[in-house]
């Protein structure tokens, strides 16, 4: 009996991908639409996070990733404010070309009536702008400010606030920028319907619907609400452990991946395993089991994610034949053996049949023309099945098309490319015991090397 990876299910995947047109999606973390599609050749998807540290809430690191899973350090201690602290930093890129941070300015024990702002041209070097006093009468704490850019281009900050009469009961408020310099703000407006005792509210918009992910401070679960207006009224429709994430979770941030799936990141402070991620293929109805984010988990605390398409990504021409050389075992190449993809040694003295089996035609992705698919000399396509890489005839189904589509990500060495599964983001073609498999990244240098391959002149 053949088994499939347990999450997400194929049924869920196919239903969701058919129902979620990328062109209908508007994302809150960027000023405009973000298309759910593989980046074009020569470009790359880039995700950036700016977390404070579990060991130090006086500074932030900057990490970047091309797959929203394997985050690499861009700069440590990239920004230290001139006074106070920096917690819960949220980042976005404004229309002026600068990146902006907003953040909590004090530790959780202290009264904190301000939120901070900083700016950067390169995400690595930041300049303090100002601390802004949130104008709420008898304000005690203003925490976890989150950027939200609406479809009309308006820039907003969603901030959780409490008052002195009940300093631990938070309500989410909207501040709207009233100038392009982001130095003047509207009066705070509460998000109606979410109500008090909710914190860390993060918004995403799809079509005409606003989706709110917010932590209930009593139950410690992340809840879900929707509204037709930014300020509500919201209807909370999912409570308790509705998504299977568990309790004592906070700091949700939601983005759309290149294949149309939605990914939530959240701080698992209750068990000390911060950070987790989880994916949805049916517009937030169901979610995959939470998975610890490699590399930064245990170090990074409460952050949001910005997604961009940037130049300088891997480039591989289509409708050409190539062979694929292992980056860390350069005498070994992809080769079809009894319908399976393996990594044997290939040399000039190899047989003509072996050279032919090590030659592939690169074509546009069957599920996404921005991705890549690979066809052998018999007309079969490289696809994953039960995590194993194999070559099969195209059966014309959307499942096969997604199984046979891979997104090019930058490899571990110059000229090398890593191939991410289109329908299992974070899973890569990698060799193990000289067999090619699709496995979830561990974030280690060894995994990156094992999953990197250099396109070279075809053997046949």
C-alpha positions in Angstrom: 0.0 0.0 0.0 1.4 3.4 -1.0 1.2 6.2 1.6 1.4 9.9 1.2 2.9 12.6 3.4 0.4 13.2 6.2 0.0 17.0 6.0 -1.4 18.6 4.0 -3.6 15.9 2.5 -3.9 15.6 -1.2 -7.6 16.1 -1.0 -7.1 19.3 0.9 -4.4 20.5 -1.4 -6.4 19.9 -4.6 -9.6 21.5 -3.2 -7.7 24.5 -1.9 -5.6 25.2 -4.9 -8.6 25.1 -7.2 -10.5 27.5 -4.9 -7.8 30.1 -4.3 -6.9 32.3 -7.3 -3.7 34.1 -6.7 -4.9 37.3 -8.4 -7.7 37.7 -5.8 -5.3 37.9 -2.9 -4.2 41.1 -1.1 -1.6 40.8 1.6 -1.3 43.1 4.6 2.5 42.9 5.0 3.3 44.6 1.7 1.9 47.7 0.0 0.0 45.9 -2.8 -0.7 42.5 -4.1 1.6 39.6 -3.8 1.1 37.0 -6.4 1.2 33.3 -5.5 3.6 32.1 -8.2 7.1 30.9 -8.6 9.5 33.8 -9.1 10.6 34.3 -12.7 14.1 33.1 -13.8 16.8 35.3 -12.5 14.5 36.5 -9.6 14.0 35.1 -6.2 11.4 35.3 -3.4 12.8 36.8 -0.3 11.3 36.7 3.2 12.7 38.9 6.0 12.2 38.7 9.7 13.6 41.1 12.4 13.1 39.3 15.7 14.2 40.3 19.2 16.2 37.6 20.9 15.1 35.3 23.7 18.3 36.2 25.5 18.1 40.0 24.8 15.2 42.3 24.2 17.5 45.3 23.7 18.4 44.5 20.1 17.2 42.6 17.0 18.8 40.3 14.4 17.8 40.3 10.7 17.3 37.0 9.0 16.3 36.3 5.4 15.1 33.2 3.5 14.1 32.3 0.0 11.6 29.7 1.1 10.0 31.0 4.3 11.5 28.0 6.2 15.3 28.1 6.1 16.2 31.5 7.5 19.8 32.7 7.4 21.4 35.5 9.5 21.8 38.7 7.5 23.1 40.7 10.4 23.2 40.2 14.2 22.4 43.1 16.5 21.2 45.0 13.4 19.3 47.6 15.4 19.6 48.8 19.0 17.3 51.7 19.9 18.9 54.7 21.6 16.9 54.0 24.7 14.4 51.5 26.2 13.9 48.1 24.6 12.8 46.6 21.3 10.3 43.8 21.3 7.6 42.5 18.8 9.2 44.2 15.8 7.1 44.4 12.7 8.6 45.2 9.3 7.3 46.3 5.9 8.6 48.1 2.8 7.1 51.4 2.1 6.5 53.0 -1.3 9.5 55.3 -0.7 11.7 52.3 -1.0 12.7 52.2 2.7 12.0 49.4 5.2 10.3 50.4 8.4 10.1 48.9 11.8 7.5 49.5 14.5 8.0 47.9 17.9 7.2 47.7 21.6 9.5 50.0 23.5 9.6 48.5 27.0 9.7 45.2 28.8 6.5 43.4 29.7 6.9 44.4 33.4 7.0 48.2 32.7 4.4 50.8 31.8 4.8 51.3 28.0 2.8 54.1 26.4 4.9 54.5 23.3 5.7 52.5 20.2 9.0 52.9 18.3 9.8 53.5 14.7 13.0 52.9 12.7 14.0 53.0 9.1 16.5 51.2 6.8 17.5 51.3 3.1 19.0 47.8 3.1 17.4 45.9 6.1 20.8 45.6 7.7 21.5 49.1 8.9 18.7 50.9 10.8 18.1 54.5 11.9 16.0 55.4 14.9 13.1 57.7 13.9 11.0 58.4 16.9 8.9 57.0 19.8 5.2 57.7 19.4 2.9 58.1 22.4 -0.3 56.3 21.6 -3.1 58.9 22.4 -5.4 56.8 24.6 -6.6 58.2 27.9 -5.1 56.5 31.0 -3.0 54.2 28.7 -0.9 51.7 30.5 0.7 49.6 27.8 0.9 49.7 24.0 2.2 46.4 22.8 2.9 44.4 19.6 2.3 47.0 16.9 1.8 45.3 13.5 1.9 46.9 10.1 -1.1 46.5 7.8 -1.2 48.0 4.3 -4.7 48.0 2.9 -5.7 47.6 -0.8 -6.1 51.3 -1.2 -2.4 51.8 -0.2 -3.2 53.2 3.3 -0.6 52.3 5.9 -1.9 51.2 9.3 -0.5 50.0 12.5 -2.6 47.5 14.6 -1.5 47.9 18.2 -2.7 46.2 21.4 -3.4 48.6 24.3 -4.5 48.4 27.9 -5.4 51.1 30.4 -4.4 51.8 34.0 -7.6 50.5 35.5 -7.0 47.0 34.0 -3.4 46.9 32.8 -3.4 43.3 31.6 -6.6 43.5 29.5 -5.7 44.4 26.0 -7.8 45.6 23.1 -6.6 46.0 19.4 -6.6 49.5 17.9 -6.0 50.8 14.4 -3.7 53.8 13.8 -3.7 55.1 10.2 -0.8 57.1 8.8 -2.0 60.5 7.7 1.1 61.4 5.8 3.5 59.5 3.5 6.4 60.1 5.9 4.7 58.0 8.5 5.1 60.6 11.2 1.4 61.5 11.8 -1.3 59.2 12.8 -5.1 59.1 13.1 -6.8 58.8 16.5 -6.9 55.2 17.7 -9.9 53.2 16.6 -10.7 49.9 18.3 -11.3 46.9 16.1 -15.0 46.3 16.9 -16.0 42.7 17.6 -12.6 41.4 18.7 -13.0 43.1 22.0 -10.9 43.2 25.1 -8.5 40.6 26.3 -7.0 40.0 22.9 -3.4 40.8 21.9 -1.0 40.4 19.0 -3.7 40.9 16.4 -2.5 40.3 12.8 -4.5 41.1 9.7 -4.6 39.7 6.2 -7.0 40.7 3.5 -8.3 38.5 0.7 -10.7 40.1 -1.7 -13.2 42.1 0.4 -12.7 40.1 3.6 -10.4 41.0 6.5 -9.0 38.1 8.4 -7.8 38.6 12.0 -5.5 36.2 13.9 -5.5 37.3 17.5 -4.4 35.8 20.8 -7.0 35.3 23.5 -5.1 36.3 26.7 -7.3 34.1 28.9 -7.2 30.8 27.0 -3.8 31.5 25.4 -5.1 30.2 22.0 -4.8 32.1 18.7 -8.3 32.8 17.5 -9.7 33.7 14.1 -12.1 36.4 13.1 -13.4 38.0 9.9 -14.9 41.3 8.9 -15.9 43.3 5.8 -14.3 46.5 7.2 -10.8 47.0 8.6 -12.1 48.3 11.9 -15.0 45.7 12.0 -17.3 44.6 13.3 -15.3 41.3 13.4 -16.9 37.9 14.1 -14.7 35.5 16.0 -15.6 32.1 14.4 -12.7 29.9 15.6 -11.7 29.6 19.2 -9.9 27.1 21.4 -7.5 24.7 19.7 -9.4 25.0 16.4 -6.3 24.8 14.2 -4.4 22.2 16.3 -1.6 24.7 17.2 -2.0 24.2 21.0 -2.2 26.9 23.7 0.3 29.4 25.0 0.9 30.6 21.5 1.3 34.3 20.5 2.7 36.7 17.9 1.0 35.3 14.8 2.2 36.5 11.4 0.6 35.2 8.1 2.0 35.3 4.6 1.2 33.6 1.3 3.8 31.3 -0.2 4.7 31.0 -3.8 2.3 28.1 -4.4 -0.7 29.8 -3.0 -0.7 28.2 0.4 -0.9 30.4 3.5 1.7 30.1 6.2 1.3 31.2 9.8 4.3 31.8 12.1 3.8 32.0 15.8 5.8 32.1 19.1 5.4 28.9 21.1 6.5 30.5 24.3 4.6 28.0 26.4 6.9 25.1 25.7 10.0 27.2 24.9 10.1 26.0 21.3 9.7 29.3 19.6 9.2 29.5 16.6 6.6 27.3 14.8 5.0 27.5 11.4 1.9 25.9 10.0 0.3 25.9 6.5 -3.2 26.1 5.1 -4.4 25.2 1.6 -8.0 26.0 2.0 -8.0 29.7 3.0 -7.5 29.3 6.7 -10.1 26.5 7.3 -7.6 23.8 8.2 -3.9 23.8 9.0 -1.0 21.4 8.9 0.6 20.2 12.2 2.8 22.9 13.6 6.5 22.5 12.9 9.5 24.0 14.6 11.2 26.6 12.4 14.8 25.4 11.8 17.8 27.6 12.7 16.0 30.4 14.5 13.7 28.4 16.7 14.7 28.9 20.3 16.5 32.2 19.5 14.0 34.4 17.8 11.0 35.9 19.5 7.8 37.6 18.3 8.3 38.8 14.7 6.4 39.5 11.4 7.4 38.5 7.9 7.8 40.6 4.8 7.8 38.9 1.4 9.4 40.4 -1.7 10.4 39.3 -5.2 14.0 40.5 -5.8 16.5 40.2 -8.6 19.5 37.9 -8.5 17.8 34.5 -8.1 18.9 31.3 -9.8 18.5 31.2 -13.6 18.0 28.1 -15.7 16.9 28.2 -19.3 13.9 26.1 -20.4 13.5 23.9 -23.4 17.1 22.9 -23.2 18.8 19.6 -22.2 21.0 19.5 -19.1 22.6 17.1 -16.7 22.6 17.8 -13.0 25.8 17.4 -10.9 25.8 17.1 -7.2 27.4 20.2 -5.6 29.2 18.2 -2.9 29.8 14.9 -4.8 30.8 16.4 -8.2 31.5 13.0 -9.9 27.8 12.1 -9.3 24.8 13.1 -11.4 21.0 12.6 -11.6 20.3 9.4 -13.4 17.1 7.5 -14.1 17.4 3.9 -12.9 14.3 1.6 -13.1 12.1 4.7 -13.0 13.8 6.0 -9.8 16.1 9.0 -9.7 19.5 8.1 -8.2 23.0 9.7 -8.0 25.6 7.4 -9.5 29.1 8.3 -10.8 29.0 9.3 -14.5 32.2 9.8 -16.5 33.3 10.0 -20.1 33.7 6.3 -20.1 30.1 5.6 -19.0 27.9 3.8 -21.5 25.7 5.7 -24.0 22.7 4.4 -22.1 24.0 5.7 -18.8 24.7 9.1 -20.3 21.3 9.3 -21.9 19.7 8.4 -18.5 21.6 11.3 -17.0 20.2 13.8 -19.4 17.0 15.8 -18.9 15.0 18.3 -20.8 14.2 21.4 -18.7 10.7 22.7 -19.4 8.3 25.1 -17.8 6.7 23.8 -14.6 3.6 21.7 -15.3 1.7 23.4 -12.5 3.3 26.9 -12.7 5.2 28.1 -15.7 7.5 30.1 -13.4 8.7 26.8 -11.9 10.5 24.0 -13.6 9.8 20.4 -14.7 12.2 17.8 -16.0 11.6 15.3 -18.7 13.8 12.3 -19.5 14.6 10.8 -22.9 11.6 8.5 -22.7 9.2 11.4 -22.1 8.6 10.7 -18.4 8.7 13.5 -15.9 10.6 13.8 -12.6 8.1 13.9 -9.7 7.9 12.9 -6.0 5.9 10.0 -4.7 6.1 8.8 -1.1 9.0 11.3 -0.7 11.0 9.4 -3.4 12.0 11.1 -6.7 11.0 9.1 -9.7 10.2 9.4 -13.4 6.7 8.7 -14.6 4.4 9.4 -17.5 2.2 12.5 -17.1 -1.3 11.3 -16.4 -2.8 14.7 -17.0 -4.0 15.3 -13.4 -3.4 18.4 -11.4 -1.8 16.3 -8.7 0.8 15.0 -11.1 1.5 18.5 -12.4 2.2 19.8 -8.8 4.2 16.7 -7.9 6.3 17.3 -11.0 6.9 21.1 -10.5 9.9 22.5 -8.6 10.9 26.0 -7.7 14.5 27.1 -8.1 16.2 28.3 -5.0 19.7 29.5 -4.6 22.1 26.6 -3.9 25.0 26.2 -1.4 27.7 27.0 -3.9 28.2 29.2 -7.0 26.1 28.0 -9.9 24.2 25.5 -7.9 20.4 25.4 -7.5 18.2 23.8 -4.9 14.9 22.4 -6.1 11.9 23.0 -3.7 8.8 20.9 -4.1 6.0 23.1 -5.5 3.2 21.5 -3.4 5.2 20.7 -0.3 7.0 24.0 0.5 10.1 23.6 2.6 10.7 20.1 1.1 13.7 19.8 -1.3 15.2 17.3 -3.7 18.2 16.0 -1.8 20.4 13.0 -2.1 20.8 10.4 0.7 22.7 7.2 0.2 22.9 8.3 -3.4 19.2 8.2 -3.9 17.1 11.3 -4.6 14.3 12.1 -2.2 12.1 15.0 -1.3 12.7 15.9 2.4 11.9 18.8 4.7 14.8 21.2 5.1 16.7 20.9 8.4 18.4 24.3 7.9 21.8 22.7 8.3 24.7 23.4 6.0 24.9 19.6 5.2 21.2 19.6 4.0 21.8 22.6 1.8 24.8 20.9 0.2 23.0 17.6 -0.2 20.1 19.5 -1.9 22.3 21.6 -4.2 22.9 20.6 -7.9 24.7 22.3 -10.7 23.1 22.3 -14.2 25.9 21.4 -16.6 26.2 20.5 -20.3 24.2 17.4 -21.0 25.9 14.1 -21.1 23.9 13.1 -24.2 
